[in-house]
Structures are given as structure tokens and as C-alpha cells.
Amino acid sequence: GQVGAQVAAAAAAAEGQQVPPEGQPGQTAGAQEAEEDLPEWACAYCGIHDPACVARCAATGKWFCNARCGTLPASCLVYHLVRSKNKEVVLHRESPLGETALECYITGSRNVFSLGFVPVTHEDGQNTVVLISRDPEVLASGRKDFDWDMDQWQPIVQNKAFLSWLVKVPSDHDVVRARHLSAAQINRLEELWKREPSATLEDLERPDVNVEPDPVQTRYEDSVQYMQVLDPLVGLEAEHDREAKESQQRSDVTVTWDVSLNRRNVAHFYYPQEDHELRLMAGAELRLRLPGSGGGGVHTDGKKGKKGAKGRPGKDKSGEWSAIGRVVKISPESNEVSLELRGRDAPTSITLGYAVEQVWKAVSFDRMRTALKLFANDETSVSGYIYHTLLGHDVEAPAINALPPAHISAPGLPELNHSQAEAVRTVLSRPFSLIQGPPGTGKTVTSATVVYHMSKLNQGQVLVCAPSNVAVDQLTEKVAQTGLKVVRLVAKSREDMVSSVEHLTLHYQVANLGTRKELSKLMQLKAETGELSEKDEKRYRAQLRAAEREVLQAADVICATCVGSGDPRLTNFRFRHVLIDESTQATEPECLISLVSGAKQAVMVGDHCQLGPVIVCKAAARAGLTQSLFERCILMGIRPIRLEVQYRMHPALSEFPSNTFYEGSLQNGVGELERVRDDVDFPWPAQDCPLMFYSQMGQEEISSSGTSYLNRMEATTVERIVTTFLRAGVHPSQLGVITPYEGQRAYVVATLLRSGALRQALYEEVEVASVDAFQGREKDYIVLSCVRSNEHNGVGFLSDPRRLNVALTRAKYGTVVLGNPKLLSTSPLWHALISHCRDRQTLVEGSLSSLRQCMVPLAPPRQFTFRHRLGGAQRDARRGRENRSSDHDDPDYRRGFASLPRNSRANGGMGTAPPPPAINPYDYFPRAPSNPYALGPAGPGVFGGYGSSLFTQPTDGAHPHVT
């Protein structure tokens, strides 16, 4: 690292201070200065061009200054690096350090977000500073090999700007005279640069640049408009996802080779997680490439070669070997990835020079778009009632004739409480229903009971879906306990993964099907040889398809992810009864995949007070793709049935979430004595309230990804708390650490493994994950690391009420929240939580062994209100036949009203006047006359007619908002 010596020389006189004496002032980019007069190193945002105040992004070649211009939350330089996901900068040749790339003195790493400095005193008494990477191994090397005091390490990017002795901060005079752009303009410019790197500010005025997709509506005129709005959003998300994955590749990877038990080649290599926007997970697919070397056969991208079948590794025309494999293991300590490759042909004698890429697949997006087309064009895709309900049309609900038994609980499952039993009875009598399941209220048991009765009361199979494999597996297990024949359909790429419901999976049941002797022999032959002859392969595929069809047809219930429900193996199946669990975590097109196989009765289970779907494309998110179908149904006036008794949390833990997010309606099904562990000695400030806010004042830092944050002090405190719990006898699998930021997650994992005082194996079992990863799950004890701690009152997405709701409702016995109360209290939501803890004397500071009441002054209080958007009537349901050929003549699938011809749409197409709204006989009061296609939330007229016997929520009809 030559830069280490250069920085040391330049900063020799600056030890102990971050701002050296001012140099000669440079020119400013005055507002009156013509654009063409600016030098090439002028800031691409604001035009400031003092050489000491600017640096060049090594990836884009553009120059940026170290000032916060306009409304930017960071300096221009840092903001560009974050937005463009670049991490290397080069100083100007006329800067005090000269034309220098900032890099680590030990490793040469140039990631400025992981670089910091330590002061060093040489033998001759000279004081210097040295740039060092934050990597724990590098810090350990600096301490061991150079005897540097690594406790004094500080990042070179602080408060979202570079330290001024590296890149000078422009004067206020220069900033005032600079060009001022809004954050929105800069964001648009950054997006344009991705497509056109040479674009200028003037290009922002082009008509084609400012095109925004049409936003989602609350109600739609017809399915054509519905498809025209949602299909482009799915396309935007697909393109963004593709670009994100394809851009994440690593070169010069060193590989060690191994052979798995099934005799496949396994490649082991280092893949640092934090450097990437998308975190790698077990089961993910990666492409391993070796330029100009390796095996034979075919290229792995699925193009057939001369010898082999689709998908085996081999060379392409350029002589490059590549293969696709599945991640079977990721070591949290070393970030070593184990990749099991398809096929047997790999250059195992070569270990250097590989490249690793993430594989992007369009399958999920293609299935969403197919579902939108089916919904628009196939009248048998859903019943006429569900069709109009999803579009927001006010239509009369058909009657349902099925009568559930008096004893509603299902065999093999726990007895239902009153609200659960009422929810089951209600949804069985309606064609379209929403069940809201707050944390710990037993919605999985309730859902399984609904599925059981759907199967028993109706002729035909039930389709059970959820957006994630974990949620599907949990529900599959519960449904199977009722004695129904259940098949869990998993993607082909996940068939080798270990699962708690392995015995229920389609591939397992097919492999153990005693009626298919020939198939068993071909399977065994393929397992032994790795491939079959062309003739045997054809027979194998035919036999496999027949066996899969046999198993699927014999099932009472088929379980799959929402995307998995569009699997080609289910093409000819009709599902009249559909239940979608965790539906609030799925996008609307994702849910639609599960509905368009003939749904006549649909139940959507979720909680709109918890996290919604994750959308990575900002344009699609702005247009409303983040809104789930569950939420839109509530906006249309369809009122969810809420489960009310929680069985997870200590009553003191449920108090704040219940009062804040559920209007105080949550009842406790467990008492204090059932949620106190006398054998666990932990220093709770109040023994009757195992909820503690532990004040932490350490500063946040931008993580090495540039797009996340970490807080080293909080990470150290997390280790001490986890160690205390482990020493007290808590099993590590019942400890969870939640943090909203990926940078902190990675740093906490490293801190636990590196600094933990107990056996490393114990810390490896402690789960450290994001809020999203913990949704739907529980632990005995939770430690929540908030991370954010800065001087600019920025709390980021910590202010999202749904995120806090999930984080606070995961623990059964106790929750410890780590955060900066002074900063967090600037958010009304967090002020409410911190005040809640202060009132109970659980807002504390100090060491764990001597906690004391925290006296940090909080921000002035502001009112926080979180209210549900409640809607109108629930609807009714009807059972249908299973013969697809009869669906075209089935009146339930007619989309027109009774007065319209059979094949016409209810509204006669876009632009045609709709029929008058129908009166729903199941409402206690008639709905207020209104345009059934009016956009926006339902009016007050739709709230009438809800008695407390059916619905146990307040009926204030208020819309959710945060003040």
C-alpha cells in the first residue's frame, strides 16, 4: 500500500485532529458560471471543482465533491458511491495527497466503506496515520504484526462524508454558489447514468426519461386495465432483479474440490457476503466459470451440445468451461461457500482463476405475467364472483351450502379458541375471506383447520400456498397432522434440500411409489451413472410424469409456494378451494398465480400490520407493487376477521404491540408464570417486565457494501448479552439476534465468533438475521440491534411501524433492545416505545452487571397513531365441480351480471358504463349507493352491518396513518 505512506506523510501533523490546516481555496462553481466553463473534475452534481474537495469514482470516472448540497443526506461523493454501488475513489492530482487511490496498507483493498485509519508513532517520534481495512483478520494482523493500537481505528467515511483531511469539505461560500439539485433529480440522474453513462443534467428534461409506470389502483374497470397496470410493474421488477444478480460476480476465485455422497463435484470457495446487495442463501444457484479450460460435453446454460443432455457442464465455443450448481452450505465464520455442481465433468485439477456469478431465472416473473393474462382472458380462471371482487366491483355474493360441524376443531390439531373457531366457521361460508393473524395467535393452526374442512365439506382438491418455502413447510406439516393426504410440491432445484416435510414431498412419494417398478430401476441407474442414454432418458421422463400425476391426483391437499403453484406439473389441475398463508408478504401478481386455476372459494391469511412484500425496483415500488392483494382488499372495504388470543409472548411483551398496532385487542392466552424461566439468571431491570431498552451511544458506520450500516459498539454489546444468556443456560437455538441492516448482521456474526468467551460452536447456533427473515418465527429470547446512531436525526426504515411490530413480537420470554434513545426518540413510534420502557423503569444504561436508569434526554414527544384501514362486507362462497371441460358452461365462472349475455364482461370493456351496484343480502344494512369502479378507499357507506358476534374489531372505519 503506497497510499499508506502517502497518507502518513500528509497527515503527520494531524494526529489527534481530523481537519488539517486549510490549503489554498479552489475555484467555485457559481450559479452564474457557464456549464462549458467547468473543468472535467467538477462535481457531476453541483459543479464544485476545488481539486482538494473532489475525488473521482474509479468505476464511473465521474468526479464528486465532499459537500452536502441541496437536500442530499450525504456528501455528493458518498451519495454517488452508494447509489451506483461503487466503492473505490481516486484523489485529484492537485490534492494534498496527489493522484492517489485510497487503499488498505496491509491488503491493498480499495473499498472506502471498509477503510479506516489508526494513528501510528514511529521510532523516530514521527506521528502518522495509516489506512487499514475494517476486516477483523486485517485488524488482528495490524495488532500482531505491527503492534498498532487497533482500538483507535476510525472509519474514513463518517456521518456520510469523507474525513476532511482526506477530501476537503468545500466552504459554505462555495456550497451556496454551487448548482443545487434536489435528491429526486439526482436519483433520476443516477438511474439515467446506468443506461447512458455520458448523460447530462439536460437529458433529464427529455420526455423519455421522466416516464413513470402507471400506479396501482384500488379498483379497476376490468381485467384488461388490471393487466395493463400490473404487468409493466412485474416487468420492471424482473429487469431490476436480473441486473442486480448478473452484476454480482467475483473473479480470480480460488476453488478447492471435493466429491459429495451422491458423487457430484463440490467446489469450495470464499464468497464475502457483505460485498453484495443480494445475500447468498443455501439453495441458491451459482455459475462457476473457468476461461479457456475444462471438461467437455455441453455448456451449462441449457444449450444442447453434440454429446449430452441439457444442463451438464462443459466448454462453449471459446473454450470456457462453466457449470451451474446449487449452494449446499455457507460457513458463517469464513464465508466459505460449498457449491454442488450438476453433472460429473469438472476441471478438478485446476484451483485458480475461476469466476462466480449468480444465476438469474425468469420463472417466477413469467408465471406472474402468465397469471395476469389468464385472469384477463380466461373466464374459467376464477369464478365470476372472485373476478369482480378482485377488481373492486360491488356484486352480490352467491350462497354457500356447506354446513361445518358443530365441533369445528380438526383431528390432530389443538382445540380452537373462540376467535379461531369463529374465523373458521365464517370463512367456510364465504367465497372470499381475509383472516388477520397477529403475532402468536395461531394462524397456522387456524389455516390448517380451514383446509381440513374445505377438503371434507367439498368435492375437490385444496391448494395451499404461501410466498416462502418456510411458511409452506410449516402449514404442510400442520395440515398433514389432520390425516388428509398431502403432497408438498417443491421446485426441481430444491428437491435435494433437507426439509421437515421431506416425506410429504412429491419427489419423495414418487420415488417410493411401489406401483412403478420400471421408474425405480431407471432412477437407480441414473443415480449410479449420472446420466441415461437418449432412449432411457425418454422412458424415464415419461414414467416420471405419469408417476407424478398419479401422486398428485390422489392428494386431498397440494401445498406449494405461490410461484410454485404455477408449476407445469399442475397445468391440468383445477383448484376450486385455495388458501394463501402469509399473503401480506406476497405481491398481488404472486397471489394471483395461486388463484387462476379455477378458484371459487379463496381464503387469504396474513397480517397487514407486519412486513409486506420486498420490491427491489424503486420505480415499481413507487407505483405500488409493494401493496399486497390483502391490503388492497381492505382498502376496497373487505374486512378481515381477526384472531385475538396470542399464545407466544409474556404479557409484558405483548402489551406495547397490542396497544400500538392492534388497538389493545390482543388477549393473552398465556400468563406470566408460563413465560418466566427461573433457571435463567439475566439482569432484567424489572423482574415482572422482561422488555429492556439498553442505551447504546456508539456511532453508526456505513458497511463495506456501501448500502447498509453497522455499529461496532452495539455488536460488542450483543456479544456480551448473548454470552450472558448462554452462561445462564439458554440453548443457543432459542436465542435470536435481529438487526434491520445486513452490514450489522455480518459484523455481529463475525464478532460473536471472534470475541465470544465461550465455545465457538455455541455461537454458531445463535441465529443472527434480519427482521424479514424472522417474520412468522419465534425464539425464547430476542436481542434487537437498532444500529442507527448519527448526528443528523436519521433513523431510516426503523421508523416503519410494521418492521418494529415484527421485531418486538418474536420473543416468548424476553426482549433486549439496543439503540440510541436520543436519536430514536425523534421518531414518534420509537418515542412511544422508549417512553413505554421508561415508565416501567426498563430504559437503562451502564454495564450488564450494574445497570442503572438511563437519564439521556429524549426528543420532544410527538403523537403516534397506527390505525387499521377497515372496510366493508365480507363475501360468500360456493363449491364447484372439478371437470374443467364443464367450466365454460358453469354459471359460477360467468363474469357478466345476470342481465348481460353469458360471454360479455360486466362492464362491457373499458370505457363502457358499468351496471348499477348490487345490494349484498348478507350485509345487515344496504351499502351506500356509489360508483363501484370509483378509485380510492371505500367510503363510509360500506361499513354498515357488522355486529360484534361476527367481527371483533372496532368499526371506526379509520384509515391507517402516522402523525
N, C-alpha and C positions, 0 to 999 in steps of 0.2 A: 503494500500500500503506500505508493508515493504520496497520496493525498494526506496520509497521516503526518508525514514530515512537513508538508506544506502548511497544513492546519496548525501544527505545533509551532512552526516558526511565526505564522501570522498572529497566533493567539497567545504568544509567550507572555505578553504584558497584560493579558486579560484574565488571568487566573482569578477566580472568585467573582468575576463580573461577566455578564453576558453581552454588554454593549461596549465595544471598544471606542476610542475617540473617533469623532466624525471625520470622514475623509472629505475630499473636495466635492461639493454638491454637483450633481449632474444636471443635465437639461431636463425639463419637464415637458409633459405632453399637454400643453394648454389647449383649452377647448377651441381657441381660435386657430390653432396650428393645423395646417392642411394635412390630410392623411398621407399624401405622397411625400411630405417632408420628413416623415418619421423614419428613423433608421430601422434596419431589419431586426434589431434586437428590442424594439419597442414592445411593451406588453400587448399581447394579442387581444386582451380585454379592454384595458383602459388607456394604453398608449404611453405610459410612463417608461422612460428609456435611460435612466441613470444606470450606467454599467454596474455600479455597486449594488443596485437594488433589483436586478433581474437575474434570472437563470433560465437555461434552455432545457426543455423536456427532451431527453435523449431519444425518445421513441418518435415523437411527432415533429421535432425540430423547431417548435414554436417557443417564443420567449414570453415569460410572465414575471410580474413584479411580486414583491413581498408585502403588498399593502392590501387592506380590506377595502375594496372600492364598492361604492353603492351599497346594496343590501346583501352582499355576499357574507356568508357565515364564516368564511376563511379567507386567507390571503389568496390573491389571484393564482399564484404558483401552486399552492396546496390544493385549491379548488379544482384546477385543471388536472392535476395528477390523480385526484380522487375520481373525478368524472370520467377521465379517459382510462382509468385503471393502469396507469403507468407509475413507475417507482424510481426512475433514475433521472438525475439532473446534472447539468454541466454549468459551471460558473462562467461569467463573461471574462474574456481575456484581459480586460482592463479593470477587473475587480481586484481587491487586495490580494486574493489568493491566485489570481491568474485563471487561465482556462483549465479548470480542474473538475474532474468527475468525483463527486463525493463517494467515498468507499471505505469499507472496514479495513483498519490497519492490519488485522490478522488474516482475514479470509478474502478480502477484496470484494465482498458483497457490496452492491451499489443500491440496495433497497433503502431509500432515505427514510421510510417509515419504520424501519427496524434499527436505524443508526442512532447512536448517541455518543456522548463524549465523557471522558474521565480526565480529571487534572492529573498531571504527572510531574514529579520533581526529579530532575536528573542529578547525577553525581556531582556535576559542576554547579548545582544550585539553580539551574535554569528551570523555570516553570513553563510547562507547555500543556496542551490538551491533545488527546488522541481520540480519533473516531473509532468506535467499537460497535459491532452488531449486538442486538439485544438477545441473540440466541443463547440459551443457558450454557451450552457447551463452550461457546466463544468466551462468555464471561468467566467461566471456570478456568479456561486457558489463560486469560489475562491475569487472573488472580494467582494462578500456579506458576506460569512460566515467566511473567514479568513483574510479579509482586505489586500489581496495581490495586488500588482501593476501589473495587467494583461497587461498593455500597454508594459511592458518589456518582454513579452513572446517571446521566440525564439524557432524554431524547433531544435530537436536534430540531424536531418539529414539536412545538409546544403551543397550546391554545390555537391550533390550526394555522400556525405560521412558522417559518424558519427562524431560528435564533438570529438576532440581528448582527452578530459578529461573523456569521457566515454569509447571509444575504441581508443587506441593509434594508431597514424599513423606510420607505420614502417619507419625506416630511409632510406635515399637514398641508403646507402650501402646495406641494406637488399634487397631493391627492385631490385637493379642491379643484385644481385646474385640469385634472385628468378627465378623460372621457368616462361618463357614467352610464353603465348598463345595468338593467335590472337582472336579478337572478333568473327570471324566466327567459329573458333574452339570451343570457349566457348558456342556459340549458339547451335552448334551441340551437344555438351556435355549435355547442359540443355535439349534439345529435347530427347536425349537418356535416361536421368535420368527419364523422365516421364514414359517411358516404362520399363526401367531397373534401379531401384534406386541404385543398387550396381555397376553400370557400372564404368569403369575406363577410363583414357585417352587412354590406349592401345586399348580399344574397338572401339575407333574412326577409327582405321585402318581396322576394319572388312569390308569386301565388302558389307555386307547387310546394313551397317549404312550410307554409303555415297550415297545411291541411290536417285537420284533426278528425278522427273517426267519429261517426255518429254515436252519441251516448245511448246507453241502455234506457229503456222506458219502463215505467211501472206497468203500463198496459199497452197492448199492441192491437192494431186494427185487424190484422190477420197473420197467418203463419209466414206469409211471404215477407211482410215487413219484419217480423221476428227474425227470420233467417238473414235478411239483408242487414240487420243491425249487429247480430251476434257473430255471424260468420267472419266478417273482416277482423273482429277483435281476436277471435281464435287464430286467425292467420298472423296477426301482429305478434301474438304471444309465441306462436310456433317459430317465427323467424327470429325473434329475440332469443329464444331458448337455444335455437340452432347456433346462432352466432356466439352465444356465451359458451356453449360446450366445445364448439370447434376451435375457439380461440384459446382454450385451456390445454396447452400441450407443453411437454417438457422434452428437451433434447439432451444428448450426452448422458443418458441414463445408464448406470451400471446394473447389470442383472446377474443374479445367481440362479441356478436352475435346480429343480427338484422334480420328483415324479409323485403324483397323488396315488391314493389307494386304488382308484379306478384307472390307473396307468396313463393319466394325462399329464402333459408337461405343465409344471407350475413355475412361473417366473416371480422372483422376489426382488423388489427394488424400493428405493427411498422415494417417497412422494409427499413432500410437505403440504399439509392441508391448508394452512392459513394463507398461502400464497394465491388461493383460488377463490373465486366468487361462489362457486358451487362446491360444497363439501362432498367428498367421496364417501360412499356408503357401501357396505357389504352387499353384493348382488349387482352392483353397477357393472356396466360393460366398458372395457377399455380396449383400444387398439395398440398393439405393440409392433413397432416397425424397426427394421434394420436395413438401411440403404445399401443396395448393391451386394446383398449376400443372402444366404439361407436356402431353405428347403426347396420343394418342388410341388407339383400338383396345381392348385388353383389359388387365386388371390382371395383373401378373406372377405372382401366386400360383397360377396354373394354372387360374383360373376363366374359362370361355369368355365372351367378350363378344359383341356383336352382329356385329362385323365379322370378327374374326380367329380365328386358331388359338390353341391353348393355349400359354401361356408367353411371349407378347410383352408388352413394356412398355405402360403406358397409365394412364389415370385410373380410380380407383374412384368410388363414388357421392359421396364427399366432395370430389372434385376433386383428390385427392392423386395425384401421379404416382409410380410406383415401377417398378423393374426389377431383375431378378436378373442378376448377371454372374459371371464367373469371374476370379479373380486370376491375371494373367499375369506380373506382375513385382512384386517388392518390393525397393526400394533399401535396402541395409543401412546406408548412410550417413545418408540423410534420412528413412527410414521412409515414403517415398512409395510408395503402392500404385497399380498400374495395373489397372483393372477393365474387362474386355471384356464389354460388355452384349449380351444376346440381343436380336435384332430391330434395327430401324433407327430407331425413333421415340424421341427423347430431347430434352429441353429444352436444347439445347447453347448457347443464347444466355444462359442463366442460370448463374451460377457460385457464388452464395452461398446459404446456408440449407439445405443438404442434410443428411440423416441417413443413417448407415450402420449396418447390422445384419448379424450373422452369420446364415446360413440353417441351420436345423436340419432334418435329414431323418431319418425313422424307418426308412429302408430296411434298414440293417444290423441293427437290433434286430428288425424284423419278420421278417427272414429267419432269425435265430437262433430266434425263437419258433416259426416255421413248422417248422424242422428238429426242434425238440423234439417237436412234435405228430406229425410224420411218424414219428419214431423210436418214439413211443409207440403209434401207431395203425396204421401201415402195415407189414405183415410183410415186404414186399419192399424196405423202405428200406435195410436192411443184411442180410447173411447171418445166419443163426441163431447161428453161432459168434461173429461180431463183436458181435452183440447181447448175448450173455451175457458176453462178455469185457469189454465196456464197463460192464456192470452189476456186474462183480466176481464172477460165478458161476463155479464151478470145473467146466468142461466139457471133454470130450475133443476134441482138435483133429482136424479132418479131414486126410487126407493130401493132398499136392500132387504132381502127376505131372510137372510141368515140370522138365526137366533142363538147367541152364545149360551153355554150352560150357566147355571146359577153359580157353580163353583168355577171361577174364572182362572184360577192358578193352573199352570201346566205341570204335568208329571215331571219329576226330576229337577224341578226348579223351586226356589224359595217361594213361600207364600207371599202374595202381593199385599201391599198396604192399600189403604182406601184410595189414594190418588192414583196409584198404579192400576188398580182394578178398574177404576172409573175410566182411565185413559184407554185401557184395552177394550172395554165394552163400547166406548164411544167410537173409536176408530174402526171397529169391526162393522159398525152400522153406517159408515160413510164412505163414499168413493174416493175422497181425497182429504187427508188429515195431516196435521202437524202436531208432533209431540215435542215439547221443550223439556229437555232433561238437564237441569242444573247439576253442578258437580256433586257426585256421590249419591245421586237419587235413584240409582239402579235402573238406568235406561236400557242397559244391555239385557237385563232380565225381563224388563217390560217388553222390549222389542222381540225377544225370543218367544215370549208368551203370545204376542200378536201373531207371529209367524206360525206358531203351533196351531192356533185356532183358525187362521186363514187356510191352512192346509186341511184341517179336519172339517171345516164348515163348507168348503168349496171343492169343486172338482177341478183339478188342475194343479200345476206346479207353482211354487212360490219362488220368486227371485229375490235374493237378499244381497244388498250391495253396500259398500262404503268406499270412500275415496282412498283409503290406505289399506295395505295388506294387514297391518297390525289390528286395525279395527275389524276387518272382515274375519280374521282368525278368531278373535275374541267372541264375536257373535256366532260364528260357526260352531264353536265349542259349546256354547250355551244351547243353541238350537238342537244339536245332536243329543244333548242330555235329556231331551223330551222323548226320545225314542223314534223320531222321524228319520227317514232315510235322507241323509245329507251328502251332497257332493261339493267339495271345495275346488273350484276351477282356478288354477294358477297359470300364469304366463309360462310359456315353454322355457324362457330364460331363467325362471325361478324354481324349476322342478327339482334341482339338486340342492336347494337350500333347506336347512333344518327348520322344521315347523312343529308347533304344538299340536297341529291338526293333520299331521302327515298321513295318518291312517284314513282320513276322510278325503284326501285329495283325489282328483280324477286319475292322475297318472299312477298313483299307488293302487287304487282299486282296479284299474285296467291291468296292471302288472300282476295282480293277484286274482284275476278272473279265471276261475277253473274251467270255463267253457271254451277257452281259446288256446288250445294246445299248440297250434302252429305259430301263433303270435308269440307264445312263451319261448319257443325254440329260436325264433328269429331275434327276439330281444336278447337272449343269451348269447347268440352268435355275434350280434352287433357289439355287445359289451366286451366280448373276448377279443374280437379282431379290430374294433374301432370303425369298421365300415362293412358294407354289404355290396355284393355285386348288383349291377343295374336291375337284373331280374328280381333278385331277392329284395332289393330296396323297394321296388314297385309293389311286391306282395306284402311286404312289411307295412307300408303306408296304408294299403287298402285294409289290411287286417286291423291296424291301429284305429283307423277311422270308424270301422264297424264296432270295435270294442268300446270306444269312447261313446259312440251313440247309444250303445246298449246300456252302459252305466248311467249316462245322463237321463235316458228315458225312464229308467227305473227309480229315479230320485223323486222324493217329495219336495225337497228344497235344494236349490242350486245357489251357492254362495260365490261371489266374485267381487273384485273391485268394480267401481263404476266403469272404468275403462275396460276392464276385463269382461264386462257383460256384453261388450261388442265383439267378443272373440268369434272368429269364423265358425268355431265348433258349435256355437249356439244359433247359427243363422236360421235354421228351420224350426226353432223352438218359439212357442208363444207363451208369454207370461202375463196372465190376467191380473196377478196379485204381486205387487212389488213393494218392498220395504227398503228404504235407503237410510242407513245409520250415518251419524256424523255428517249429515247433509249440509250443514253450515260450513264445513271445511272444503266443500266441492264447488267448483264453478257451475253456473247454470247449464252450459252445454255438456258438462261432465255428467250431471244428474240426468240429463235428457237421454243419454245413451242407455240408461237402465230402464227408461220409461217407454221407449219407442218399439218395444217388442209386443205390443198389444195390451198395454196396461189399462185395466178397467177400475182397479182399486189400488191406490197408492198411499203409502204412509211414509212421511219424511220425519226423521228423528234428528234432533240436533239442539243446539243452544246458540242463538244469535248473540248472546252476551259473552260468548267465548270467541276464540280466534276464527277468522274466516279463511277463505282460500288464499294461497300465496300466488301473486301475479308478479312476474319479473319485468314485464314490459310496462314502462311508465305510461305510455300513451294508452294502452289497453286498460290500465288501472284507472287512469283519469276518466276514461269513458264509462267505467262502471263494471268491468269484468270481475272486480273483487266482490261484487254483491252476489250472494248465493241466491238460489231459487227460493230457499226457505225464507230469506229476508224479504225478497220481493213479494212473496205470497202474503207476508204480514203487512207490507205496505198496501197491498190490494184489499186488505180487510179480512183475510182468512186468519182466524185467531188460533194460536197454538194452545194445546192442552198441556198444562204444566204439571210435572211431578214435583212434589212438595217436601218429601221427607228425605233428608240426607243421612247416610249411614257411615260416612267416611271420617269426618273431622271431629276433633274435640270441639265442644260447643263454643269455646272461646275463639277457636279458629274460624268457625262458620259465621260468627256474629257480624264482623265487618262486611264480608261479601254479601251476606243476606240483606243487610240494611242498605248497602250501597248499590248493589246490582239487581236485587230481586225484591225490592220494596218490603223487606223484612218478612217475606212469606215463607222462607225456608224453615222447616221444623227439624228438630234434632231427633234422629232415631237411635242415637247412642248418647249415653250420659258421660259425665266427667270421669267417673270411676272406670268406665270401659276404655277410656283414652288417656290413661295415666300409667306410665311404666315406672313403678317404684324401684326397679332394678337399674334404671338409667340415671346416673348422677350427673346432671347438667345444671349449670348455674343460672336457671331461669330467674329473672328479677322478681317475678310474681309467680308463685307456685301454682296458682289457680288460672294462670293465663300463659300458656306456652307459645306466645307470639311475641317476638322480641325485635325491636328495631335497634340495630347496633351501629352507632355513628362511626363513619369512616371518612377521613378528610384527605386521603391521598388523591393525587391528581390523575385524571384520565390521560391516556396516550392513544394516538392512532396506531392501530395494529399494523403488522407488516403487510397486510393485504391492501392497506390504504382505504379500505371501505368499512372498517369496523373499529372497535375500541377495546382497550384493555385498561386495567387498573391494578398495578403491581401490589399496592398496599392491601387492597381487598383480596387479591389472590392469596397473599400470605395469611391473612386472617381466615380465609376459607380453610386453608390447610390446618390451622390451629383448631378451628371448630370441628372439622371432620375428625381430627386426631382425638379430640376430647370425646366425641360420640363413640368412636371405635374403642377407646380405652374403657368407656362406660359399659361396653358390652353390646352395642348396637351392631347388628350384622351389616357389613358393607353394602350388601344388595338392597338393604332397606334405607340407605342414605341416598339422597339425591341433591345434586348441586345444579341450580337453574341460573342461567345468565342469558340475557337477551342478545348478547353480542358474541359472534363467532371468535373474534380475537381473544376475548376473555376466556371463552371455553377452552381454546387451545392452550392458553397460558396457565389456566388453573390446572388442567391435566398435567402439564409439564411440572408445575410447582408441587403438586401432590406427589408425583413420582420421584422428583428430585429432592424435595425437602422434608417429606413426611418422616416422622420419627419412628414409625412402626414398619412392619414388613411391607415391602413394595406390593406384594400380592394382594394385600388388603385394599390398598388404594386403587389398584387396577379394577376392583369390583365395584367401586363407587361410581355411579353414573353421573357424568357431567354433560349436560345437554341444554339446548335452547328451550324457550317456553313452548315453541311449536312442537318439539319432539316429546314434551311431557304431557301434552293435551290428551285427555282420556285415560291417564295413568295415575298411579298413586304410589307414595312411599311413606314409611313411618315418620321420617324426618326430612325436612327440606331446608337447604341453605340457598337463599336468593341473593345473588351478587348484582347490584344495580349498575355498577361501573361508572356512570356519568358523574363527573366532578370537575367543573370548569368555572371560569370567571364570567362567562357570557350568558348564564342562565339558560343554557340549552339542555333539555332532557331527552330530546329525540323522541323515538316511539315508545319510550317509557310512559308517556302521557296517554297512551292508548288504554282505555278502561278494560277492554277485553283481554289485553295482554296481562294486566295486573290481576284480573279476576282468575285467569288460569293459573298464574304463578302462586297465588295465595291459597288455592284450593286443592293442592296436590298432596298435602301432608295429612296424616292421620293423628299424630301425637304432638308435633311441634314444628314451628317455622321460625327461622332466624333470617331477618332481612338486613343486608349490609348496604349502606348507602350514605350519601352526604345529605343530612337533613336540611341544611341551609339552602342548598341548590334545589333539592327535590320538592321542598315546600313551596317553591314558586309555581308548581303545578297544583291546581285546585284539587285534583284527585289525590295526589300524594300528600298534600297538606291534610286532607281528611284522614288518611291512614296514619300519618305521623302524629296527628293530634289524638287519634284513637289510642295509639300506643302511649303517648304522654299522659293521657288521662288515666291509664291503667298502670302507670309507673313502669312501663317496659321500654321506654326510649332511653337508651343507656350508652355509655362510653367507658373508656378505660380498658384494662386488660381483663381477660376472661376470669381470672382469679379474684379480681377486685372491681367488679362492675359498679358504676355509680350513675345517678340520674344525669342525663345529658342536658346541659344548660345552653346549648347553641341556640341563638335567636332564630326563630322561623320567619319566613316571609309573611307579609300581611295576609290574613285569611281571605279567601275568595270562595263564594258559594259553588259547590259542585253538585250537579244533579244528573242522575243517569236514570232515565225512564224508558220503558219499552214502548215501541210503536205497536199499539194494539189495534186489531182490525175487527172485521165483522164476522159474518156467519161461517161456521163450519159447514161442510157439504156432505152429501150422502153417497152411497156406493151401490154397486150392483155386480153380481157374479156373471161371468161369461163362459162361453164354450171354448173348447180347445182346438177345434178344427179350423185351420187357417183358411181353407177354401170357403168356409161359410162366413168369414168375417166381412166380406164385401156386401153380404145381404143382412148382416147383423145391424139392427137399428141403433145399437149402442155406439157403433162406430160412425154414424152419420153426423156430419159436422154442421149441418143446417138445422134451423129450427123446424118445428112441425109444419109450419106454413110454407116452407121452402121445398123445392124439388130435392130429391134424395142426394144428388151429387153436387149440389151447389154449396158454396161456403156460406157461413152465417151472414157475412157482411157483403157477399157478392163481389168480393175483391176490393182492393184498395180504392178508396175514393167513393165507394158506394155507401149510401146512407144505411146505417145499421138498423135492425129492428128495435122496437121498444124493449126496455128491460123487463125480464120476467120477475114474478114475485115468488120467492122461495118459501114454500109452505112450512119449512122447518124452522123459519125464523118466528119468534114469538110476536114480533111486530113487523109490519111491512117496512122494507127499506125505503129510504127517501128517494123519490124519482131523480135520476141523474143520468148523464150520458155514460153508457157502460164502457166507452172507449176513452173517456177523459184521462189525460195523463196526470201523474202526481198522486199523492197519497189519498186514500179513500176519505170521503167526507164524513162528518159526524153522523149522518143518517144511517151508516152501516153498522153502528154499534148497538142498535137496539136488540132486545130479545135474548139476553144472556143471563140466565139465572145462576145463582151460586151452586145449585145442585149439579150443574154440568161443568161450569168453569170456575176455578178457584182463584182467578186473578182479579185485581181491581179493574173496573171498567171505566177508567177516566179517559181513555181514548187519546192519551197524550202521545206526542211524538218524542223519540229519544233525542236528547240534546245535551250538550255540555256547556255550562255557562262559566 
